[in-house]
Amino acid sequence: MHSGEEMNLMDVHLIPVWDGTLGTAGGPSFGRAFQELVSDRELKLEELASAANFAPDMLRETFEGRMRLTLPQLARLIAALRMKVIDFMQKTGMLSLEVYAAGLDPLYFLPDGQIRYDARIYMREINPRHQVPERDMLVRNPTLAALMADQVLDPLGKIEIELAYLLRAAVQKTGGRL
């Protein structure tokens, strides 16, 4: 696509929010969802840029879908927004309803067997009008539980590794793109 051409609706759907082969998140749908997330939190672009140590223009380009972000950049944004990793992934479309509808199990990050079985029962017992407490589900993953207990990594490092782990596990189940 050339800079002067307009992107049609079909092209937008071909651009993955998370591209596991490139290791980046971005594109028009990510940009819109990310901008909406920032707006919902009543943050000014400059405030978020400063908190995440980004140039404001970089965030503007991300909102417009022209900039793709790496794992370390995403981790800094998650920390600046004071969000849980999985919540950020869902609100920015990395784990969209379309991804789940295409077959990604909502408990994809849990190992097969008793842990996943118990988590499914737990989810069924929760009132369906309420959001599943993601943190309760994530601590059932032994790797993520060990990561949270680690005393060597700083909080930003833990966010980056949790994000990398969840994204890698998801792309293994979806063929490399979300």
C-alpha positions in Angstrom: 0.0 0.0 0.0 1.4 3.4 -1.0 1.2 6.4 1.4 -1.4 8.1 -0.8 -3.7 5.2 -1.1 -6.6 4.7 1.3 -6.9 1.4 3.0 -10.1 -0.4 2.3 -12.1 -2.3 4.9 -10.8 -5.7 3.7 -7.2 -4.6 4.1 -7.7 -3.6 7.7 -8.8 -7.2 8.6 -5.6 -8.6 7.0 -3.4 -6.6 9.3 -2.9 -8.6 12.5 -3.1 -6.7 15.9 -0.3 -9.0 17.1 2.1 -10.4 14.6 4.0 -13.2 16.2 6.5 -13.4 13.3 7.5 -9.8 13.7 6.9 -9.6 17.5 4.9 -6.3 17.2 1.5 -5.0 17.9 -0.2 -2.3 15.9 -2.4 -1.5 12.9 -5.6 0.4 12.5 -7.8 -1.8 14.8 -5.2 -1.8 17.5 -4.7 1.9 17.2 -8.4 2.6 17.6 -8.8 0.3 20.5 -5.7 1.7 22.2 -6.9 5.3 21.7 -10.3 4.3 23.1 -8.6 2.7 26.2 -6.6 5.9 26.8 -9.7 8.1 26.3 -11.8 5.9 28.7 -9.1 6.4 31.4 -9.3 10.1 30.8 -5.6 10.4 30.1 -4.0 13.0 27.9 -1.7 11.7 25.3 1.2 13.7 26.6 0.7 12.3 30.2 0.8 8.7 29.0 3.8 9.4 26.7 5.7 10.9 29.6 4.8 8.1 32.0 5.9 5.4 29.4 8.9 7.4 28.3 7.6 7.7 24.7 7.6 10.7 22.3 4.0 11.9 21.9 4.3 11.6 18.2 5.0 7.9 18.6 1.7 7.4 20.4 -0.1 9.5 17.8 1.3 7.3 15.0 0.2 4.2 17.1 -3.3 5.6 17.4 -3.4 6.1 13.7 -2.3 2.6 13.0 1.0 3.6 11.4 3.3 2.5 14.2 3.9 -1.0 15.5 5.1 -1.6 19.0 7.5 -4.1 20.4 7.1 -6.1 23.6 9.3 -3.7 25.7 7.3 -0.8 24.5 4.0 -2.5 25.2 5.2 -3.4 28.7 6.0 0.2 29.4 2.6 1.3 28.3 0.9 -1.4 30.5 2.9 -0.2 33.4 2.1 3.4 32.7 -1.6 2.6 32.4 -1.4 0.5 35.6 -3.2 -2.4 34.0 -3.1 -6.2 34.1 -1.4 -7.7 31.1 -4.4 -9.8 30.0 -6.8 -6.8 30.5 -4.6 -4.7 28.2 -4.5 -7.6 25.6 -8.3 -7.8 25.6 -9.0 -4.1 25.5 -6.6 -3.5 22.6 -7.9 -6.3 20.5 -4.9 -8.7 20.8 -7.4 -11.1 22.4 -10.5 -10.0 20.6 -13.9 -11.7 20.4 -12.9 -12.6 16.8 -9.8 -14.4 18.1 -11.9 -16.4 20.6 -14.6 -17.1 17.9 -11.8 -18.4 15.6 -11.1 -21.1 18.2 -8.7 -19.7 20.8 -9.7 -21.3 24.1 -10.1 -18.5 26.7 -8.0 -20.7 29.0 -5.3 -21.2 26.4 -2.6 -20.3 28.9 -3.4 -23.2 31.2 -1.8 -26.6 30.8 -4.1 -29.4 29.7 -5.3 -31.6 32.4 -6.6 -31.1 36.0 -5.6 -27.4 36.2 -7.6 -26.5 33.1 -10.5 -28.7 34.1 -10.7 -27.1 37.6 -10.5 -23.6 36.0 -13.4 -24.4 33.7 -15.5 -25.5 36.7 -14.5 -22.3 38.5 -15.6 -20.2 35.5 -18.9 -22.0 35.2 -19.7 -21.3 38.9 -19.1 -17.5 38.5 -22.2 -15.5 37.7 -22.0 -15.0 33.9 -22.9 -11.3 34.2 -19.5 -10.6 35.9 -16.1 -10.7 34.2 -14.0 -13.7 34.9 -11.3 -12.7 37.4 -8.3 -13.1 35.1 -5.8 -12.9 37.8 -7.4 -15.9 39.5 -7.0 -17.8 36.3 -3.4 -16.7 35.6 -2.1 -17.8 38.9 -3.2 -21.3 38.1 -0.4 -21.4 35.4 2.7 -22.6 37.2 5.1 -20.6 35.0 3.2 -17.3 35.6 2.9 -18.1 39.3 6.6 -18.6 39.6 7.2 -15.4 37.6 5.1 -13.3 40.0 6.9 -14.9 43.0 10.4 -14.1 41.4 12.4 -11.7 43.4 15.1 -10.9 40.8 13.0 -9.2 38.1 11.6 -5.7 38.6 7.9 -5.1 38.0 8.5 -3.9 34.4 10.5 -7.1 33.6 7.7 -9.2 35.0 5.1 -7.4 32.8 7.3 -7.9 29.7 7.8 -11.6 30.4 4.1 -12.2 31.2 3.1 -10.5 28.0 5.6 -12.4 26.0 4.5 -15.7 27.5 0.8 -15.0 27.0 1.3 -13.8 23.4 3.6 -16.8 22.5 1.1 -19.3 23.9 -1.8 -17.6 22.0 0.1 -17.5 18.6 1.0 -21.2 19.0 -2.8 -21.9 19.0 -3.7 -19.4 16.3 -0.9 -19.9 13.7 1.2 -16.9 14.5 -1.2 -13.9 14.4 -3.9 -12.5 16.6 
